[in-house]
Amino acid sequence: MSNVDCPFSESEVKRVLMELLSAVEYLHSMNIIHRDLKLSNILYDGFGRVKLADFGLARETGFPLPSNMTPKVVTLWYRAPELLLGAESYSPSIDIWACGCIFGELILNRPLMNGSTDLEQLQLIYKTLGRPTDRIWPGMSNLPHAAKLQFDSSPYLYNHIPKLFETHLSAAVRRVFSTRCSSLRSISLQGLDLLQRMLAYDPAKRITASNALRHPYFDERPFPKDVGMMPTFPSQHNNMQLHRPASGPVRIDHQFGQAFGGPVGDASKKRKIL
């Protein structure tokens, strides 16, 4: 797949995120946790449509929540902090945390937090969001691994998410892309609000998929792009060339090709699709 140097436009990110949240909303309404949401499990087909794939770790839950669930689920970069701290009972909100990581990755065009070990991932989360306390996240200190971990991190009030996105879209970055990505946009204040609600430390306070879909972010300009106007590509060859029905930037490089299923025809044969 040939590289195009610009990221998805914000309206395209909104469409992808809405499709993802709609799938997650349906799963959660059926009391199913996916437990492995990540870019490589989101397939993007030749008609601009998004499909959620790979249900190998999915689990049906009920009420009360089971108390013997494994915390070793979800690929590390998308793993919620309660899992990293060893929680054996957790809610569908772990999927929402993963959706937040995916949202940030689509905007930044790189992983939001990409640790190589559980410890490093927690350190990156704390560095990005600030170190949580029991006041912010009741019961956190009772999680199995919480007492073992002492990080010299910023207190919770120093949440660096807004600064992270401001840095990504600094004046220098805008100059680099100005001639090639005329519609490159930073995330709006409503977008930041949605992202931070997805990345709330306390699972009970994390926004639900249903409420996320009703967030004002999707009602402000630029509006989510219509599916029929999303970038498309043919599926008959492995070395696909991206096609766009309307003007605007997009980035589909090797990583994104894998993330959105690569040759969709091949990927769909290997994965169960929702």
C-alpha positions as CSV (number, residue, x, y, z in Angstrom):
1,M,0.0,0.0,0.0
2,S,1.5,3.4,-1.0
3,N,2.0,6.0,1.6
4,V,0.0,9.2,1.8
5,D,1.6,11.7,4.2
6,C,-1.4,13.2,5.8
7,P,-3.6,11.8,8.6
8,F,-7.3,11.2,8.5
9,S,-9.3,14.4,8.6
10,E,-11.3,15.1,11.8
11,S,-14.6,14.4,10.1
12,E,-13.2,11.0,9.0
13,V,-12.0,10.2,12.5
14,K,-15.4,11.0,13.8
15,R,-17.0,8.6,11.4
16,V,-14.6,5.8,12.3
17,L,-15.1,6.5,16.0
18,M,-18.8,6.5,15.7
19,E,-18.8,3.2,13.8
20,L,-16.5,1.7,16.5
21,L,-18.7,3.0,19.4
22,S,-21.8,1.7,17.7
23,A,-20.4,-1.8,17.5
24,V,-19.2,-1.5,21.2
25,E,-22.6,-0.2,22.2
26,Y,-24.3,-3.3,20.7
27,L,-21.9,-5.7,22.3
28,H,-22.3,-4.1,25.7
29,S,-26.1,-4.2,25.3
30,M,-25.8,-7.9,24.9
31,N,-23.5,-8.1,28.1
32,I,-20.4,-8.9,26.0
33,I,-17.0,-7.4,26.6
34,H,-14.7,-7.5,23.6
35,R,-11.5,-7.4,25.7
36,D,-9.2,-6.8,22.7
37,L,-10.1,-3.6,21.1
38,K,-7.2,-2.1,19.1
39,L,-6.6,-0.7,15.7
40,S,-5.5,-4.0,14.2
41,N,-8.9,-5.4,15.2
42,I,-10.8,-2.7,13.3
43,L,-11.2,-3.5,9.6
44,Y,-11.8,-0.9,7.0
45,D,-13.3,-2.3,3.8
46,G,-13.3,-1.2,0.2
47,F,-16.5,0.8,0.6
48,G,-15.4,3.1,3.4
49,R,-17.1,1.0,6.1
50,V,-15.7,0.0,9.5
51,K,-16.0,-3.5,10.9
52,L,-15.0,-4.8,14.3
53,A,-13.1,-8.1,14.3
54,D,-11.4,-10.8,16.5
55,F,-13.7,-12.0,19.3
56,G,-11.2,-14.5,20.6
57,L,-11.1,-12.9,24.0
58,A,-14.7,-11.7,24.2
59,R,-16.6,-12.8,27.2
60,E,-20.3,-12.7,28.2
61,T,-20.9,-11.1,31.6
62,G,-23.8,-10.6,33.9
63,F,-24.8,-8.9,37.1
64,P,-23.1,-9.1,39.5
65,L,-19.9,-9.1,37.5
66,P,-17.8,-12.3,37.7
67,S,-15.0,-12.2,40.3
68,N,-12.6,-14.6,38.6
69,M,-11.8,-12.9,35.3
70,T,-8.2,-12.7,34.1
71,P,-6.6,-9.3,33.9
72,K,-4.3,-10.5,31.2
73,V,-6.6,-9.3,28.4
74,V,-6.4,-6.4,25.9
75,T,-3.2,-5.6,24.0
76,L,-0.9,-3.6,26.3
77,W,-1.2,-0.2,24.6
78,Y,-5.0,-0.3,25.0
79,R,-5.2,-1.9,28.4
80,A,-7.1,-0.1,31.1
81,P,-5.3,0.8,34.4
82,E,-7.5,-1.5,36.5
83,L,-6.3,-4.5,34.4
84,L,-2.7,-3.3,34.8
85,L,-3.2,-3.2,38.5
86,G,-4.4,-6.8,38.6
87,A,-8.2,-6.4,38.8
88,E,-10.0,-9.8,38.5
89,S,-13.5,-8.3,38.3
90,Y,-14.0,-5.6,35.8
91,S,-16.8,-4.1,33.7
92,P,-17.3,-3.3,30.0
93,S,-15.7,0.0,30.7
94,I,-12.3,-1.6,29.8
95,D,-13.5,-1.5,26.2
96,I,-14.2,2.2,26.5
97,W,-10.7,2.9,27.7
98,A,-9.4,1.0,24.6
99,C,-11.7,3.1,22.5
100,G,-10.2,6.3,24.0
101,C,-6.7,5.0,23.2
102,I,-7.8,4.3,19.6
103,F,-9.4,7.8,19.4
104,G,-6.2,9.4,20.5
105,E,-4.2,7.3,18.1
106,L,-6.3,8.3,15.1
107,I,-5.9,12.0,16.0
108,L,-2.1,11.8,16.7
109,N,-1.4,9.2,14.0
110,R,0.7,7.3,16.5
111,P,-0.1,5.3,19.7
112,L,-1.3,7.4,22.6
113,M,0.7,5.4,25.2
114,N,3.0,2.6,23.9
115,G,4.7,0.9,26.8
116,S,6.6,-2.4,26.4
117,T,5.8,-3.8,29.8
118,D,2.9,-3.5,32.2
119,L,5.0,-1.3,34.5
120,E,6.1,1.0,31.7
121,Q,2.5,1.2,30.4
122,L,1.3,2.3,33.8
123,Q,4.1,4.8,34.1
124,L,3.1,6.3,30.7
125,I,-0.5,6.5,31.8
126,Y,0.4,8.2,35.0
127,K,2.7,10.6,33.2
128,T,0.0,11.4,30.7
129,L,-3.1,11.6,32.9
130,G,-1.5,12.2,36.3
131,R,-1.1,9.8,39.2
132,P,-4.5,8.7,40.5
133,T,-5.5,8.6,44.2
134,D,-8.4,6.9,46.1
135,R,-10.2,10.3,46.0
136,I,-10.1,10.2,42.2
137,W,-10.5,6.5,41.9
138,P,-12.2,4.9,45.0
139,G,-10.8,1.5,45.8
140,M,-7.7,1.8,43.6
141,S,-5.3,1.2,46.5
142,N,-7.0,-2.2,47.1
143,L,-6.2,-3.6,43.7
144,P,-3.7,-6.5,43.8
145,H,-0.7,-4.6,42.3
146,A,-1.4,-1.1,43.7
147,A,0.7,-1.5,46.9
148,K,3.7,-2.8,44.9
149,L,3.9,0.3,42.7
150,Q,5.3,3.6,43.8
151,F,5.8,6.1,41.0
152,D,7.3,9.6,41.2
153,S,4.6,11.0,38.9
154,S,2.6,14.1,38.6
155,P,-0.4,14.4,40.9
156,Y,-3.7,13.8,39.2
157,L,-4.5,17.5,38.7
158,Y,-1.6,17.7,36.2
159,N,-3.4,16.0,33.3
160,H,-1.2,16.4,30.2
161,I,-3.7,15.2,27.6
162,P,-4.5,18.7,26.3
163,K,-0.8,19.6,26.2
164,L,-0.1,16.4,24.3
165,F,-2.5,17.3,21.5
166,E,-1.4,21.0,21.5
167,T,2.2,19.8,21.0
168,H,1.2,17.5,18.2
169,L,-0.4,20.4,16.3
170,S,2.1,23.1,17.1
171,A,2.9,25.9,14.7
172,A,6.0,24.0,13.6
173,V,3.9,20.9,12.8
174,R,1.3,23.0,10.9
175,R,4.1,24.5,8.8
176,V,5.4,21.1,7.8
177,F,2.0,19.9,6.7
178,S,0.5,23.1,5.5
179,T,1.1,22.5,1.8
180,R,0.0,18.9,1.9
181,C,-2.7,18.7,4.5
182,S,-4.8,21.8,4.1
183,S,-7.6,20.5,6.3
184,L,-5.3,19.3,9.2
185,R,-7.2,20.2,12.4
186,S,-6.5,19.9,16.1
187,I,-8.9,18.1,18.3
188,S,-11.6,20.5,19.6
189,L,-12.4,21.2,23.2
190,Q,-15.4,18.9,22.9
191,G,-13.2,16.2,21.4
192,L,-10.8,16.6,24.4
193,D,-13.7,16.3,26.8
194,L,-14.9,13.1,25.1
195,L,-11.4,11.6,25.1
196,Q,-10.9,12.4,28.8
197,R,-14.2,10.9,29.7
198,M,-13.2,7.7,27.9
199,L,-9.9,7.7,29.8
200,A,-11.4,8.4,33.2
201,Y,-9.4,6.4,35.8
202,D,-12.5,5.3,37.8
203,P,-14.2,2.6,35.7
204,A,-17.6,3.7,37.2
205,K,-17.1,7.2,35.9
206,R,-15.9,6.3,32.4
207,I,-18.4,7.3,29.8
208,T,-20.5,4.5,28.2
209,A,-20.6,3.8,24.5
210,S,-24.2,5.0,24.4
211,N,-23.4,8.3,26.0
212,A,-20.3,8.7,24.0
213,L,-22.3,8.5,20.8
214,R,-24.5,11.3,22.1
215,H,-21.6,13.5,23.0
216,P,-21.7,17.1,21.5
217,Y,-18.4,16.3,19.8
218,F,-20.3,14.6,17.0
219,D,-22.7,17.5,16.7
220,E,-20.2,20.2,16.0
221,R,-18.3,21.0,12.8
222,P,-16.7,19.3,11.0
223,F,-19.6,16.8,11.1
224,P,-18.8,13.0,10.8
225,K,-18.2,12.2,7.2
226,D,-20.9,10.3,5.4
227,V,-19.9,6.7,4.8
228,G,-20.3,7.1,1.1
229,M,-17.7,9.9,1.2
230,M,-15.1,8.0,3.2
231,P,-11.7,7.1,1.4
232,T,-11.9,3.8,-0.4
233,F,-9.5,1.4,-2.0
234,P,-9.8,-1.6,-4.2
235,S,-9.4,-5.1,-2.6
236,Q,-8.2,-7.2,-5.5
237,H,-4.5,-6.5,-5.1
238,N,-2.2,-6.5,-2.0
239,N,-0.4,-3.3,-3.2
240,M,-3.6,-1.1,-3.0
241,Q,-3.7,2.5,-4.0
242,L,-6.0,4.7,-1.9
243,H,-8.9,6.4,-3.6
244,R,-10.8,9.4,-2.2
245,P,-14.2,10.5,-3.5
246,A,-13.8,14.0,-2.2
247,S,-11.0,16.4,-1.3
248,G,-9.2,16.0,2.0
249,P,-6.2,14.3,3.6
250,V,-5.8,10.8,4.6
251,R,-2.9,8.6,5.8
252,I,-2.9,4.9,5.0
253,D,0.6,3.6,5.5
254,H,1.9,0.1,6.3
255,Q,0.8,0.3,10.0
256,F,-2.6,1.7,9.1
257,G,-3.0,-1.0,6.4
258,Q,-2.5,-3.6,9.0
259,A,-4.7,-1.7,11.4
260,F,-7.6,-1.5,9.1
261,G,-7.2,-5.1,7.9
262,G,-4.7,-4.7,5.0
263,P,-6.1,-6.5,2.1
264,V,-9.6,-6.7,3.5
265,G,-10.6,-9.8,1.5
266,D,-7.8,-11.7,3.1
267,A,-8.4,-10.4,6.6
268,S,-12.1,-11.1,6.6
269,K,-11.4,-14.7,5.9
270,K,-9.3,-15.0,9.1
271,R,-11.5,-13.1,11.5
272,K,-15.1,-13.1,12.7
273,I,-16.6,-9.9,11.6
274,L,-19.4,-7.9,13.4
